[in-house]
Amino acid sequence: MTSGNSSENDVPSPRSIDESERETIEIELLLEGIHRLYGYDFRNYALPSLRRRIWHSVHAENVNTISGLLEKVMHDRDCFERLVYNLSIPVTEMFRDPELFRTFRQKVIPILRTYPYIRIWHAGCSTGEEVYSMAIILHEEGLYEKSRIYATDMNDRSLAQAKEGIFNIQRMQLYTKNYLESGGTRSFSEYYTAKYNSVLFHPFLRKNMIFAEHNLATDRSFNEFNVIFCRNVMIYFNDTLRNRVHELFYESLSRFGVLVLGSKESIQFTAFADSYEPLDTTEKIYRKIK
């Protein structure tokens, strides 16, 4: 027979929630709220990168917690748009990683010469520096007139800047260096006009560019392409979203189309690894073969 008396020690205490677990729950609720209310899906982005950028927004919005940010996002469209911009901070430059563009000239341009018409998709184009780099290469190789460059991003503020073709003049020294190292054949200053603290790239470079909003996490294929560029984008995705995007690219590439990922990413360990052959293993340039 047991005693009817019990001590406080016999009563189970509520499970203490570790602060990191609380934070993860708050982030999941924030991302779910954004998806359900606004249709933007960040739920399969890599958590470490998201965490840093979310906390940056917490401080910028003068709230104390991620839950406080969630409340503000749910009731303030402007706050939501600032958060989305922060979560998709553009990190780019013209002819970034010059060796990749040099390799593109050497190994992909000869393939493109055989096509009567060329479609190129820059997925996650940010503020457009990579798009203008491609236009310059195609112009110098005599292929721009038969080309269309589709530049997409989920960030409408970045797209607006890309459409204008206006960039900070202080970046031109770096961009000129990158251009020359990538195999540029002219004076880089021929392609833009300087005014005050900015430069405007010449309109002829924009005439065959098409800019549009496209979200790799939720949107489907919208055309067939001979080349797809997607660099430094999927490094922020988890495996689920990364595989989804590779499926999207596979569906969007024409037979023998070229996928350009850059040195930081790879087609290996995806469901489509056997569907490509490498054109360059260092710069991760692949050709679709089946």
CYANA upper distance limits for C-alpha pairs under 8 A (distance plus 0.5 A):
  6 SER  CA     10 ASP  CA      6.90
  7 SER  CA     11 VAL  CA      7.94
 17 ILE  CA     21 GLU  CA      7.02
 17 ILE  CA     22 ARG  CA      6.99
 18 ASP  CA     22 ARG  CA      6.82
 19 GLU  CA     23 GLU  CA      6.62
 20 SER  CA     24 THR  CA      6.71
 21 GLU  CA     25 ILE  CA      6.76
 22 ARG  CA     26 GLU  CA      6.74
 23 GLU  CA     27 ILE  CA      6.71
 23 GLU  CA     66 ILE  CA      8.04
 24 THR  CA     28 GLU  CA      6.69
 25 ILE  CA     29 LEU  CA      6.71
 26 GLU  CA     30 LEU  CA      6.65
 26 GLU  CA     66 ILE  CA      6.51
 26 GLU  CA     67 SER  CA      6.44
 27 ILE  CA     31 LEU  CA      6.67
 27 ILE  CA     51 ARG  CA      8.13
 27 ILE  CA     66 ILE  CA      7.33
 28 GLU  CA     32 GLU  CA      6.54
 28 GLU  CA     43 ARG  CA      7.76
 29 LEU  CA     33 GLY  CA      6.52
 29 LEU  CA     70 LEU  CA      8.30
 30 LEU  CA     34 ILE  CA      6.75
 30 LEU  CA     66 ILE  CA      8.04
 30 LEU  CA     67 SER  CA      7.87
 30 LEU  CA     69 LEU  CA      8.46
 30 LEU  CA     70 LEU  CA      5.83
 31 LEU  CA     35 HIS  CA      6.69
 31 LEU  CA     41 ASP  CA      7.67
 31 LEU  CA     42 PHE  CA      6.57
 31 LEU  CA     43 ARG  CA      6.26
 32 GLU  CA     36 ARG  CA      6.62
 32 GLU  CA     41 ASP  CA      8.41
 32 GLU  CA     43 ARG  CA      7.51
 33 GLY  CA     37 LEU  CA      6.41
 33 GLY  CA     38 TYR  CA      8.48
 33 GLY  CA     70 LEU  CA      8.06
 33 GLY  CA     74 MET  CA      7.82
 34 ILE  CA     38 TYR  CA      5.92
 34 ILE  CA     39 GLY  CA      7.13
 34 ILE  CA     40 TYR  CA      6.62
 34 ILE  CA     41 ASP  CA      7.68
 34 ILE  CA     73 VAL  CA      8.35
 34 ILE  CA     74 MET  CA      8.20
 35 HIS  CA     39 GLY  CA      4.96
 35 HIS  CA     40 TYR  CA      5.32
 35 HIS  CA     41 ASP  CA      5.54
 35 HIS  CA     42 PHE  CA      8.00
 36 ARG  CA     40 TYR  CA      8.49
 37 LEU  CA     74 MET  CA      8.09
 40 TYR  CA    215 ASN  CA      8.44
 40 TYR  CA    218 THR  CA      8.33
 41 ASP  CA    217 ALA  CA      6.71
 41 ASP  CA    218 THR  CA      7.39
 42 PHE  CA    217 ALA  CA      8.02
 44 ASN  CA    237 PHE  CA      6.63
 44 ASN  CA    238 ASN  CA      6.10
 44 ASN  CA    240 THR  CA      7.27
 44 ASN  CA    241 LEU  CA      6.16
 45 TYR  CA     49 SER  CA      8.46
 45 TYR  CA     50 LEU  CA      7.43
 45 TYR  CA    236 TYR  CA      6.20
 45 TYR  CA    237 PHE  CA      4.76
 45 TYR  CA    238 ASN  CA      5.99
 45 TYR  CA    241 LEU  CA      7.82
 46 ALA  CA     50 LEU  CA      6.96
 46 ALA  CA    236 TYR  CA      5.76
 46 ALA  CA    237 PHE  CA      5.49
 46 ALA  CA    238 ASN  CA      5.56
 47 LEU  CA     51 ARG  CA      6.36
 48 PRO  CA     52 ARG  CA      7.06
 49 SER  CA     53 ARG  CA      7.02
 49 SER  CA    236 TYR  CA      7.27
 50 LEU  CA     54 ILE  CA      6.44
 50 LEU  CA     87 LEU  CA      7.34
 51 ARG  CA     55 TRP  CA      6.71
 52 ARG  CA     56 HIS  CA      6.82
 53 ARG  CA     57 SER  CA      6.91
 53 ARG  CA     86 ASN  CA      6.91
 53 ARG  CA     87 LEU  CA      6.41
 54 ILE  CA     58 VAL  CA      6.74
 54 ILE  CA     66 ILE  CA      7.99
 54 ILE  CA     83 LEU  CA      8.12
 54 ILE  CA     86 ASN  CA      8.40
 54 ILE  CA     87 LEU  CA      7.75
 55 TRP  CA     59 HIS  CA      6.88
 55 TRP  CA     66 ILE  CA      7.76
 56 HIS  CA     60 ALA  CA      6.66
 57 SER  CA     61 GLU  CA      6.39
 57 SER  CA     69 LEU  CA      8.22
 57 SER  CA     83 LEU  CA      6.76
 57 SER  CA     86 ASN  CA      7.63
 58 VAL  CA     62 ASN  CA      6.90
 58 VAL  CA     63 VAL  CA      6.08
 58 VAL  CA     64 ASN  CA      7.12
 58 VAL  CA     65 THR  CA      7.00
 58 VAL  CA     66 ILE  CA      6.79
 58 VAL  CA     68 GLY  CA      8.31
 58 VAL  CA     69 LEU  CA      6.35
 59 HIS  CA     63 VAL  CA      6.73
 59 HIS  CA     64 ASN  CA      7.70
 61 GLU  CA     69 LEU  CA      7.87
 61 GLU  CA     79 CYS  CA      8.25
 63 VAL  CA     68 GLY  CA      6.22
 63 VAL  CA     69 LEU  CA      6.85
 64 ASN  CA     68 GLY  CA      6.87
 64 ASN  CA     69 LEU  CA      8.49
 65 THR  CA     69 LEU  CA      6.97
 66 ILE  CA     70 LEU  CA      6.71
 67 SER  CA     71 GLU  CA      6.83
 68 GLY  CA     72 LYS  CA      6.90
 69 LEU  CA     73 VAL  CA      6.54
 70 LEU  CA     74 MET  CA      6.60
 71 GLU  CA     75 HIS  CA      7.12
 72 LYS  CA     76 ASP  CA      6.24
 72 LYS  CA     79 CYS  CA      7.29
 73 VAL  CA     77 ARG  CA      7.13
 73 VAL  CA     79 CYS  CA      5.97
 73 VAL  CA     80 PHE  CA      5.39
 74 MET  CA     80 PHE  CA      8.12
 76 ASP  CA     80 PHE  CA      6.98
 77 ARG  CA     81 GLU  CA      6.79
 78 ASP  CA     82 ARG  CA      6.77
 79 CYS  CA     83 LEU  CA      6.71
 80 PHE  CA     84 VAL  CA      6.72
 81 GLU  CA     85 TYR  CA      6.71
 82 ARG  CA     86 ASN  CA      6.72
 83 LEU  CA     87 LEU  CA      6.62
 84 VAL  CA     88 SER  CA      6.74
 84 VAL  CA    155 ASN  CA      7.89
 85 TYR  CA     89 ILE  CA      6.48
 85 TYR  CA    155 ASN  CA      6.87
 85 TYR  CA    157 ARG  CA      8.03
 88 SER  CA    155 ASN  CA      7.42
 90 PRO  CA    126 SER  CA      5.82
 90 PRO  CA    127 THR  CA      7.24
 90 PRO  CA    158 SER  CA      7.87
 91 VAL  CA    126 SER  CA      7.98
 92 THR  CA     96 ARG  CA      7.48
 92 THR  CA    126 SER  CA      7.71
 92 THR  CA    127 THR  CA      8.08
 92 THR  CA    129 GLU  CA      7.16
 92 THR  CA    130 GLU  CA      7.94
 93 GLU  CA    129 GLU  CA      5.93
 93 GLU  CA    130 GLU  CA      7.26
 93 GLU  CA    175 TYR  CA      7.60
 94 MET  CA    129 GLU  CA      5.19
 94 MET  CA    130 GLU  CA      5.96
 94 MET  CA    132 TYR  CA      7.91
 94 MET  CA    133 SER  CA      6.26
 94 MET  CA    175 TYR  CA      5.97
 94 MET  CA    178 ASN  CA      7.63
 94 MET  CA    179 TYR  CA      8.04
 95 PHE  CA    101 PHE  CA      7.15
 95 PHE  CA    129 GLU  CA      8.17
 95 PHE  CA    130 GLU  CA      6.90
 95 PHE  CA    133 SER  CA      6.26
 95 PHE  CA    175 TYR  CA      7.31
 95 PHE  CA    178 ASN  CA      5.93
 95 PHE  CA    179 TYR  CA      6.32
 95 PHE  CA    182 SER  CA      7.36
 96 ARG  CA    130 GLU  CA      7.98
 96 ARG  CA    178 ASN  CA      7.20
 97 ASP  CA    101 PHE  CA      7.79
 97 ASP  CA    178 ASN  CA      7.98
 98 PRO  CA    102 ARG  CA      6.76
 98 PRO  CA    178 ASN  CA      5.95
 98 PRO  CA    179 TYR  CA      7.46
 98 PRO  CA    181 GLU  CA      6.17
 98 PRO  CA    182 SER  CA      4.85
 99 GLU  CA    103 THR  CA      6.55
 99 GLU  CA    181 GLU  CA      7.67
 99 GLU  CA    182 SER  CA      6.24
 99 GLU  CA    283 GLU  CA      8.50
100 LEU  CA    104 PHE  CA      6.61
100 LEU  CA    182 SER  CA      7.96
100 LEU  CA    262 GLY  CA      7.34
100 LEU  CA    283 GLU  CA      6.28
101 PHE  CA    105 ARG  CA      6.73
101 PHE  CA    182 SER  CA      5.85
101 PHE  CA    183 GLY  CA      8.21
102 ARG  CA    106 GLN  CA      6.88
102 ARG  CA    181 GLU  CA      8.11
102 ARG  CA    182 SER  CA      4.99
102 ARG  CA    183 GLY  CA      6.02
103 THR  CA    107 LYS  CA      6.39
103 THR  CA    108 VAL  CA      8.17
103 THR  CA    280 ASP  CA      8.37
103 THR  CA    283 GLU  CA      8.29
104 PHE  CA    108 VAL  CA      5.53
104 PHE  CA    109 ILE  CA      6.95
105 ARG  CA    109 ILE  CA      5.62
105 ARG  CA    110 PRO  CA      8.26
105 ARG  CA    137 ILE  CA      8.12
105 ARG  CA    183 GLY  CA      8.35
106 GLN  CA    110 PRO  CA      7.64
107 LYS  CA    111 ILE  CA      7.86
107 LYS  CA    279 LEU  CA      7.62
108 VAL  CA    112 LEU  CA      6.89
108 VAL  CA    258 VAL  CA      8.29
109 ILE  CA    113 ARG  CA      6.76
109 ILE  CA    141 GLU  CA      8.26
110 PRO  CA    114 THR  CA      7.69
111 ILE  CA    115 TYR  CA      7.99
112 LEU  CA    118 ILE  CA      7.46
113 ARG  CA    143 LEU  CA      7.79
116 PRO  CA    146 LYS  CA      7.67
117 TYR  CA    146 LYS  CA      5.76
117 TYR  CA    147 SER  CA      6.52
118 ILE  CA    146 LYS  CA      6.70
118 ILE  CA    147 SER  CA      5.03
118 ILE  CA    148 ARG  CA      6.77
118 ILE  CA    225 PHE  CA      8.09
118 ILE  CA    226 ASN  CA      6.72
119 ARG  CA    147 SER  CA      6.38
119 ARG  CA    148 ARG  CA      5.52
119 ARG  CA    149 ILE  CA      6.58
119 ARG  CA    150 TYR  CA      7.97
119 ARG  CA    224 GLU  CA      8.01
119 ARG  CA    225 PHE  CA      5.43
119 ARG  CA    226 ASN  CA      5.90
119 ARG  CA    227 VAL  CA      7.15
120 ILE  CA    147 SER  CA      8.08
120 ILE  CA    148 ARG  CA      6.80
120 ILE  CA    149 ILE  CA      5.34
120 ILE  CA    150 TYR  CA      6.54
120 ILE  CA    225 PHE  CA      6.20
120 ILE  CA    226 ASN  CA      6.48
120 ILE  CA    227 VAL  CA      5.23
120 ILE  CA    228 ILE  CA      6.29
120 ILE  CA    229 PHE  CA      8.17
121 TRP  CA    149 ILE  CA      6.42
121 TRP  CA    150 TYR  CA      5.19
121 TRP  CA    151 ALA  CA      6.44
121 TRP  CA    152 THR  CA      8.20
121 TRP  CA    225 PHE  CA      7.14
121 TRP  CA    227 VAL  CA      6.80
121 TRP  CA    228 ILE  CA      5.24
121 TRP  CA    229 PHE  CA      6.62
122 HIS  CA    130 GLU  CA      8.42
122 HIS  CA    131 VAL  CA      7.32
122 HIS  CA    149 ILE  CA      7.89
122 HIS  CA    150 TYR  CA      6.66
122 HIS  CA    151 ALA  CA      5.33
122 HIS  CA    152 THR  CA      6.85
122 HIS  CA    228 ILE  CA      6.50
122 HIS  CA    229 PHE  CA      5.26
122 HIS  CA    230 CYS  CA      6.68
123 ALA  CA    151 ALA  CA      6.81
123 ALA  CA    152 THR  CA      5.81
123 ALA  CA    153 ASP  CA      6.97
123 ALA  CA    216 LEU  CA      8.40
123 ALA  CA    228 ILE  CA      7.70
123 ALA  CA    229 PHE  CA      6.65
123 ALA  CA    230 CYS  CA      5.72
124 GLY  CA    151 ALA  CA      8.06
124 GLY  CA    152 THR  CA      6.20
124 GLY  CA    153 ASP  CA      5.01
124 GLY  CA    154 MET  CA      7.75
124 GLY  CA    230 CYS  CA      7.06
124 GLY  CA    231 ARG  CA      8.47
124 GLY  CA    233 VAL  CA      7.10
125 CYS  CA    129 GLU  CA      8.30
125 CYS  CA    130 GLU  CA      7.39
125 CYS  CA    131 VAL  CA      7.45
125 CYS  CA    151 ALA  CA      6.22
125 CYS  CA    152 THR  CA      6.12
125 CYS  CA    153 ASP  CA      6.06
125 CYS  CA    159 LEU  CA      8.41
126 SER  CA    152 THR  CA      8.38
126 SER  CA    153 ASP  CA      6.55
126 SER  CA    155 ASN  CA      7.87
126 SER  CA    158 SER  CA      5.92
126 SER  CA    159 LEU  CA      7.14
126 SER  CA    162 ALA  CA      7.95
127 THR  CA    158 SER  CA      5.10
127 THR  CA    159 LEU  CA      6.38
127 THR  CA    160 ALA  CA      8.30
127 THR  CA    161 GLN  CA      6.20
127 THR  CA    162 ALA  CA      5.05
128 GLY  CA    132 TYR  CA      6.88
128 GLY  CA    151 ALA  CA      8.14
128 GLY  CA    158 SER  CA      8.29
128 GLY  CA    159 LEU  CA      7.82
128 GLY  CA    161 GLN  CA      8.05
128 GLY  CA    162 ALA  CA      4.93
128 GLY  CA    163 LYS  CA      8.14
128 GLY  CA    165 GLY  CA      8.05
129 GLU  CA    133 SER  CA      6.75
129 GLU  CA    162 ALA  CA      7.92
130 GLU  CA    134 MET  CA      6.79
131 VAL  CA    135 ALA  CA      6.84
131 VAL  CA    149 ILE  CA      7.99
131 VAL  CA    151 ALA  CA      7.38
132 TYR  CA    136 ILE  CA      6.73
132 TYR  CA    205 LEU  CA      7.43
132 TYR  CA    206 ARG  CA      8.33
133 SER  CA    137 ILE  CA      6.90
134 MET  CA    138 LEU  CA      6.66
135 ALA  CA    139 HIS  CA      6.54
135 ALA  CA    144 TYR  CA      7.19
135 ALA  CA    149 ILE  CA      8.33
135 ALA  CA    205 LEU  CA      6.42
135 ALA  CA    206 ARG  CA      8.42
136 ILE  CA    140 GLU  CA      6.68
136 ILE  CA    205 LEU  CA      7.61
137 ILE  CA    141 GLU  CA      6.64
137 ILE  CA    184 GLY  CA      8.12
138 LEU  CA    142 GLY  CA      6.61
138 LEU  CA    143 LEU  CA      5.43
138 LEU  CA    144 TYR  CA      5.24
138 LEU  CA    147 SER  CA      8.47
139 HIS  CA    143 LEU  CA      6.42
139 HIS  CA    144 TYR  CA      5.34
139 HIS  CA    145 GLU  CA      8.26
140 GLU  CA    185 THR  CA      7.94
143 LEU  CA    147 SER  CA      6.98
144 TYR  CA    148 ARG  CA      8.25
144 TYR  CA    208 ASN  CA      8.22
145 GLU  CA    208 ASN  CA      8.24
147 SER  CA    208 ASN  CA      7.30
148 ARG  CA    208 ASN  CA      5.62
148 ARG  CA    209 MET  CA      6.55
148 ARG  CA    210 ILE  CA      7.95
149 ILE  CA    208 ASN  CA      6.72
149 ILE  CA    209 MET  CA      5.27
149 ILE  CA    210 ILE  CA      6.66
150 TYR  CA    209 MET  CA      6.45
150 TYR  CA    210 ILE  CA      5.32
150 TYR  CA    211 PHE  CA      6.55
150 TYR  CA    212 ALA  CA      8.20
151 ALA  CA    209 MET  CA      7.58
151 ALA  CA    210 ILE  CA      6.52
151 ALA  CA    211 PHE  CA      5.31
151 ALA  CA    212 ALA  CA      6.97
152 THR  CA    159 LEU  CA      8.05
152 THR  CA    211 PHE  CA      6.25
152 THR  CA    212 ALA  CA      5.50
152 THR  CA    213 GLU  CA      5.90
152 THR  CA    214 HIS  CA      5.98
153 ASP  CA    158 SER  CA      8.12
153 ASP  CA    159 LEU  CA      7.16
153 ASP  CA    212 ALA  CA      7.44
153 ASP  CA    213 GLU  CA      5.73
153 ASP  CA    214 HIS  CA      5.83
153 ASP  CA    215 ASN  CA      7.07
154 MET  CA    213 GLU  CA      5.77
154 MET  CA    214 HIS  CA      5.72
154 MET  CA    215 ASN  CA      5.45
154 MET  CA    216 LEU  CA      8.37
155 ASN  CA    159 LEU  CA      6.91
155 ASN  CA    213 GLU  CA      7.65
156 ASP  CA    160 ALA  CA      6.62
156 ASP  CA    213 GLU  CA      7.18
157 ARG  CA    161 GLN  CA      7.07
158 SER  CA    162 ALA  CA      6.74
159 LEU  CA    163 LYS  CA      6.66
159 LEU  CA    211 PHE  CA      7.39
159 LEU  CA    212 ALA  CA      7.96
159 LEU  CA    213 GLU  CA      8.12
160 ALA  CA    164 GLU  CA      7.09
161 GLN  CA    165 GLY  CA      7.06
161 GLN  CA    166 ILE  CA      7.37
162 ALA  CA    166 ILE  CA      7.99
163 LYS  CA    206 ARG  CA      8.32
163 LYS  CA    211 PHE  CA      7.46
164 GLU  CA    200 LEU  CA      8.38
165 GLY  CA    200 LEU  CA      6.28
165 GLY  CA    201 PHE  CA      6.01
165 GLY  CA    206 ARG  CA      8.42
166 ILE  CA    198 SER  CA      6.97
166 ILE  CA    199 VAL  CA      6.07
166 ILE  CA    200 LEU  CA      5.11
166 ILE  CA    201 PHE  CA      7.07
167 PHE  CA    171 ARG  CA      8.20
167 PHE  CA    198 SER  CA      6.03
167 PHE  CA    199 VAL  CA      5.95
167 PHE  CA    200 LEU  CA      7.25
168 ASN  CA    172 MET  CA      7.96
168 ASN  CA    197 ASN  CA      6.68
168 ASN  CA    198 SER  CA      5.11
168 ASN  CA    199 VAL  CA      6.85
169 ILE  CA    194 ALA  CA      7.70
169 ILE  CA    197 ASN  CA      5.86
169 ILE  CA    198 SER  CA      5.11
169 ILE  CA    199 VAL  CA      6.08
170 GLN  CA    197 ASN  CA      7.93
170 GLN  CA    198 SER  CA      8.46
171 ARG  CA    175 TYR  CA      6.69
172 MET  CA    176 THR  CA      6.31
173 GLN  CA    177 LYS  CA      6.82
174 LEU  CA    178 ASN  CA      6.69
175 TYR  CA    179 TYR  CA      6.50
176 THR  CA    180 LEU  CA      6.75
176 THR  CA    188 PHE  CA      6.40
176 THR  CA    189 SER  CA      8.49
177 LYS  CA    181 GLU  CA      6.73
178 ASN  CA    182 SER  CA      6.56
179 TYR  CA    183 GLY  CA      7.19
179 TYR  CA    184 GLY  CA      5.85
179 TYR  CA    188 PHE  CA      7.60
180 LEU  CA    184 GLY  CA      5.28
180 LEU  CA    185 THR  CA      7.87
184 GLY  CA    188 PHE  CA      8.32
186 ARG  CA    190 GLU  CA      8.11
188 PHE  CA    192 TYR  CA      8.44
189 SER  CA    193 THR  CA      8.03
191 TYR  CA    201 PHE  CA      6.29
191 TYR  CA    202 HIS  CA      6.35
192 TYR  CA    199 VAL  CA      6.63
192 TYR  CA    200 LEU  CA      5.82
192 TYR  CA    201 PHE  CA      4.57
192 TYR  CA    202 HIS  CA      5.87
193 THR  CA    199 VAL  CA      5.95
193 THR  CA    200 LEU  CA      5.75
193 THR  CA    201 PHE  CA      6.89
193 THR  CA    202 HIS  CA      7.68
194 ALA  CA    198 SER  CA      6.51
194 ALA  CA    199 VAL  CA      4.78
194 ALA  CA    200 LEU  CA      6.94
195 LYS  CA    199 VAL  CA      6.40
195 LYS  CA    200 LEU  CA      8.24
201 PHE  CA    205 LEU  CA      7.76
202 HIS  CA    206 ARG  CA      8.09
203 PRO  CA    207 LYS  CA      7.03
205 LEU  CA    209 MET  CA      8.27
214 HIS  CA    219 ASP  CA      6.85
215 ASN  CA    219 ASP  CA      5.86
216 LEU  CA    220 ARG  CA      8.17
216 LEU  CA    245 VAL  CA      6.83
217 ALA  CA    241 LEU  CA      7.12
217 ALA  CA    244 ARG  CA      8.14
217 ALA  CA    245 VAL  CA      7.74
220 ARG  CA    248 LEU  CA      7.14
221 SER  CA    248 LEU  CA      6.65
221 SER  CA    249 PHE  CA      8.25
221 SER  CA    251 GLU  CA      7.45
221 SER  CA    252 SER  CA      6.26
222 PHE  CA    252 SER  CA      8.04
223 ASN  CA    252 SER  CA      6.79
224 GLU  CA    252 SER  CA      5.43
224 GLU  CA    253 LEU  CA      6.11
224 GLU  CA    254 SER  CA      6.34
225 PHE  CA    252 SER  CA      6.56
225 PHE  CA    253 LEU  CA      5.45
225 PHE  CA    254 SER  CA      6.20
225 PHE  CA    257 GLY  CA      7.41
226 ASN  CA    253 LEU  CA      6.57
226 ASN  CA    254 SER  CA      6.23
226 ASN  CA    256 PHE  CA      8.15
226 ASN  CA    257 GLY  CA      5.02
226 ASN  CA    258 VAL  CA      6.67
227 VAL  CA    253 LEU  CA      7.53
227 VAL  CA    257 GLY  CA      6.17
227 VAL  CA    258 VAL  CA      5.17
227 VAL  CA    259 LEU  CA      6.37
227 VAL  CA    260 VAL  CA      7.98
228 ILE  CA    249 PHE  CA      7.91
228 ILE  CA    253 LEU  CA      7.82
228 ILE  CA    258 VAL  CA      6.88
228 ILE  CA    259 LEU  CA      5.48
228 ILE  CA    260 VAL  CA      6.60
229 PHE  CA    259 LEU  CA      6.73
229 PHE  CA    260 VAL  CA      5.31
229 PHE  CA    261 LEU  CA      6.87
230 CYS  CA    234 MET  CA      8.37
230 CYS  CA    259 LEU  CA      8.39
230 CYS  CA    260 VAL  CA      6.82
230 CYS  CA    261 LEU  CA      5.91
230 CYS  CA    262 GLY  CA      8.45
231 ARG  CA    260 VAL  CA      7.80
231 ARG  CA    261 LEU  CA      5.49
231 ARG  CA    262 GLY  CA      6.20
231 ARG  CA    264 LYS  CA      8.46
231 ARG  CA    265 GLU  CA      8.15
232 ASN  CA    236 TYR  CA      8.43
232 ASN  CA    261 LEU  CA      8.31
232 ASN  CA    262 GLY  CA      8.21
232 ASN  CA    264 LYS  CA      7.62
232 ASN  CA    265 GLU  CA      8.12
233 VAL  CA    237 PHE  CA      8.17
234 MET  CA    242 ARG  CA      6.58
234 MET  CA    265 GLU  CA      8.13
235 ILE  CA    264 LYS  CA      8.35
235 ILE  CA    265 GLU  CA      7.64
237 PHE  CA    241 LEU  CA      6.30
237 PHE  CA    242 ARG  CA      6.22
238 ASN  CA    242 ARG  CA      6.54
239 ASP  CA    243 ASN  CA      6.57
240 THR  CA    244 ARG  CA      6.90
241 LEU  CA    245 VAL  CA      6.73
242 ARG  CA    246 HIS  CA      6.80
243 ASN  CA    247 GLU  CA      6.75
243 ASN  CA    270 THR  CA      6.80
243 ASN  CA    271 ALA  CA      7.81
244 ARG  CA    248 LEU  CA      6.86
245 VAL  CA    249 PHE  CA      6.72
246 HIS  CA    250 TYR  CA      6.58
246 HIS  CA    270 THR  CA      8.16
246 HIS  CA    272 PHE  CA      7.80
247 GLU  CA    251 GLU  CA      6.72
247 GLU  CA    272 PHE  CA      7.99
248 LEU  CA    252 SER  CA      6.67
249 PHE  CA    253 LEU  CA      6.61
249 PHE  CA    259 LEU  CA      8.47
250 TYR  CA    272 PHE  CA      8.09
250 TYR  CA    288 LYS  CA      8.39
253 LEU  CA    257 GLY  CA      5.78
253 LEU  CA    258 VAL  CA      7.85
253 LEU  CA    259 LEU  CA      8.44
253 LEU  CA    288 LYS  CA      7.97
254 SER  CA    288 LYS  CA      8.28
255 ARG  CA    288 LYS  CA      6.62
255 ARG  CA    289 ILE  CA      7.01
255 ARG  CA    290 LYS  CA      7.45
256 PHE  CA    287 ARG  CA      6.09
256 PHE  CA    288 LYS  CA      5.14
256 PHE  CA    289 ILE  CA      5.93
256 PHE  CA    290 LYS  CA      8.37
257 GLY  CA    287 ARG  CA      6.14
257 GLY  CA    288 LYS  CA      5.86
258 VAL  CA    285 ILE  CA      7.50
258 VAL  CA    286 TYR  CA      6.09
258 VAL  CA    287 ARG  CA      4.98
258 VAL  CA    288 LYS  CA      6.79
259 LEU  CA    285 ILE  CA      6.31
259 LEU  CA    286 TYR  CA      5.63
259 LEU  CA    287 ARG  CA      6.76
259 LEU  CA    288 LYS  CA      8.11
260 VAL  CA    283 GLU  CA      8.34
260 VAL  CA    284 LYS  CA      6.86
260 VAL  CA    285 ILE  CA      5.09
260 VAL  CA    286 TYR  CA      6.99
261 LEU  CA    265 GLU  CA      6.34
261 LEU  CA    266 SER  CA      7.19
261 LEU  CA    283 GLU  CA      7.76
261 LEU  CA    284 LYS  CA      6.00
261 LEU  CA    285 ILE  CA      6.72
262 GLY  CA    266 SER  CA      8.45
262 GLY  CA    282 THR  CA      8.45
262 GLY  CA    283 GLU  CA      5.23
262 GLY  CA    284 LYS  CA      5.66
262 GLY  CA    285 ILE  CA      7.45
263 SER  CA    282 THR  CA      6.41
263 SER  CA    283 GLU  CA      4.97
263 SER  CA    284 LYS  CA      6.08
265 GLU  CA    284 LYS  CA      7.55
266 SER  CA    284 LYS  CA      6.64
267 ILE  CA    272 PHE  CA      7.68
267 ILE  CA    273 ALA  CA      5.94
267 ILE  CA    284 LYS  CA      8.45
268 GLN  CA    273 ALA  CA      5.85
269 PHE  CA    273 ALA  CA      7.15
272 PHE  CA    276 TYR  CA      7.80
275 SER  CA    288 LYS  CA      6.35
275 SER  CA    289 ILE  CA      6.18
275 SER  CA    290 LYS  CA      5.68
276 TYR  CA    286 TYR  CA      6.37
276 TYR  CA    287 ARG  CA      5.70
276 TYR  CA    288 LYS  CA      4.83
276 TYR  CA    289 ILE  CA      5.80
276 TYR  CA    290 LYS  CA      7.66
277 GLU  CA    286 TYR  CA      6.05
277 GLU  CA    287 ARG  CA      5.73
277 GLU  CA    288 LYS  CA      7.00
277 GLU  CA    289 ILE  CA      7.12
278 PRO  CA    284 LYS  CA      7.63
278 PRO  CA    285 ILE  CA      6.53
278 PRO  CA    286 TYR  CA      4.89
278 PRO  CA    287 ARG  CA      6.71
279 LEU  CA    284 LYS  CA      8.20
279 LEU  CA    285 ILE  CA      5.91
279 LEU  CA    286 TYR  CA      5.76
279 LEU  CA    287 ARG  CA      6.97
280 ASP  CA    284 LYS  CA      6.20
280 ASP  CA    285 ILE  CA      5.64
280 ASP  CA    286 TYR  CA      7.48
281 THR  CA    285 ILE  CA      7.19
